[in-house]
Amino acid sequence: MPLVQFNRRLPILDRMFPEISDISENMLTEDLFLGEGWMPAINVKEQDKAFEIQVAAPGFTKKDFEVSISDDVLTISAENEKENESKEGNYSRREFFYNSFNRTFTLPKSIDLKKKVKAKYENGVLSIHLEKLETSKSLERKKMIEIS
């Protein structure tokens, strides 16, 4: 089972216009209705033994992030605030910048929460590594039973 994102802002659009549900998440919910709202691009890669999640969030530092797992739900959130001030002659300019986001994913039962979950922030990308449970070889094999 793949990771499932469930923080859809306007799920009614999916029911009303199923043919544009992929477009509606990015275009309609974020740009049109939220105005200044911003969500980072996220890649989820499923490998044989793990899931790798990459969050493109330039401009943040590793202290700005909070990553947690509770009740099989992975939550990735970040918040940062910057202030710039410049003075030229009789003019003074002060600018504030604030940015935040929150993304949640339902984790499949195949994630091994007993193993350490690794997270790393480098070059504007947060990478999260989630190990899968080791499957028993007896479960993977198929046994044919002869009918007498």
C-alpha positions in Angstrom: 0.0 0.0 0.0 1.4 3.4 -0.9 1.6 6.4 1.4 -1.7 8.3 1.2 -2.0 12.1 1.6 -5.2 13.1 3.2 -5.1 16.8 3.9 -7.2 17.7 0.9 -8.6 21.2 1.4 -11.7 21.0 -0.9 -12.7 17.3 -1.2 -16.1 18.3 -2.6 -14.3 19.2 -5.8 -13.2 15.6 -6.2 -16.8 14.4 -6.0 -18.2 17.1 -8.3 -15.5 17.0 -10.9 -13.6 13.7 -10.7 -11.9 14.3 -14.1 -10.0 17.3 -12.7 -9.3 16.0 -9.2 -5.5 16.0 -9.8 -5.6 19.5 -11.2 -7.9 20.8 -8.5 -5.5 20.0 -5.6 -2.7 22.1 -7.0 -4.5 24.8 -8.9 -7.9 25.4 -7.4 -7.2 24.8 -3.7 -3.8 26.4 -3.4 -3.7 29.2 -5.8 -7.3 30.4 -6.2 -8.8 29.9 -2.7 -5.7 30.2 -0.5 -4.2 33.2 -2.2 -0.7 33.4 -0.5 -0.9 29.8 0.6 2.1 27.7 -0.4 2.7 23.9 -0.2 6.1 22.4 -1.0 6.5 19.8 -3.7 6.8 16.3 -2.3 8.1 13.2 -3.9 7.4 9.7 -2.4 9.5 6.9 -3.7 8.7 3.3 -2.7 11.7 1.0 -2.7 11.9 -2.7 -1.9 12.8 -2.2 1.8 11.8 1.4 2.5 9.9 4.6 1.6 11.9 7.8 0.8 10.0 11.1 1.1 11.5 14.3 -0.3 10.1 17.7 0.6 11.4 20.7 -1.5 11.4 23.5 1.0 14.2 26.0 0.2 14.7 28.9 2.6 14.1 26.9 5.7 16.6 25.6 8.2 16.5 22.2 9.9 15.4 23.9 13.1 12.2 25.1 11.3 10.9 21.6 10.7 8.8 19.3 12.9 8.4 15.7 11.7 6.3 13.3 13.8 4.4 10.0 13.6 1.2 9.5 15.6 -1.4 6.7 15.1 0.1 5.7 11.7 0.0 9.3 10.5 3.2 11.1 9.4 3.1 14.9 9.9 5.6 17.2 8.3 5.4 20.9 9.2 7.7 23.8 9.1 7.6 27.5 10.0 10.1 30.3 9.5 10.2 34.0 10.0 12.7 36.5 8.6 13.0 40.3 9.0 15.1 42.6 6.7 15.8 46.2 7.5 17.6 48.7 5.3 18.3 52.5 5.7 19.3 54.9 2.9 19.5 58.6 3.6 16.2 59.7 5.2 14.4 56.5 4.1 14.0 53.3 6.2 12.5 50.1 5.0 11.6 47.1 7.1 10.3 43.9 5.5 8.9 40.8 7.2 8.7 37.3 5.7 6.7 34.5 7.2 6.2 31.0 5.7 4.7 27.8 7.0 3.2 24.5 5.8 1.7 21.3 7.2 1.5 18.0 5.3 0.1 14.7 6.6 0.3 11.2 5.2 -1.4 8.0 6.3 1.4 5.3 6.7 0.8 1.8 5.4 1.0 -1.1 7.8 4.2 -2.2 6.1 6.2 0.6 7.8 8.4 -0.6 10.7 7.9 2.0 13.4 10.2 0.2 15.8 13.2 1.0 13.5 14.7 4.5 13.6 13.1 6.9 11.1 15.8 9.1 9.6 15.3 12.7 8.4 17.9 15.0 6.8 17.7 18.6 5.5 20.2 19.5 2.9 20.3 22.0 0.0 16.6 23.0 0.5 15.3 19.4 0.5 14.1 17.5 3.5 14.5 13.7 3.1 12.7 11.2 5.3 13.6 7.5 5.3 11.0 5.0 6.5 12.0 1.3 6.8 9.5 -1.4 5.8 8.8 -4.5 7.9 10.7 -7.5 6.9 8.4 -10.0 5.3 8.8 -13.7 6.2 9.9 -15.8 3.4 7.2 -18.3 4.2 4.6 -15.7 3.5 6.1 -14.9 0.1 6.2 -18.5 -1.2 3.2 -20.2 -2.7 2.5 -23.8 -1.9 0.5 -25.9 -4.2 -1.6 -28.6 -2.6 -2.5 -31.7 -4.5 -6.1 -32.7 -4.4 -6.7 -36.5 -4.0 
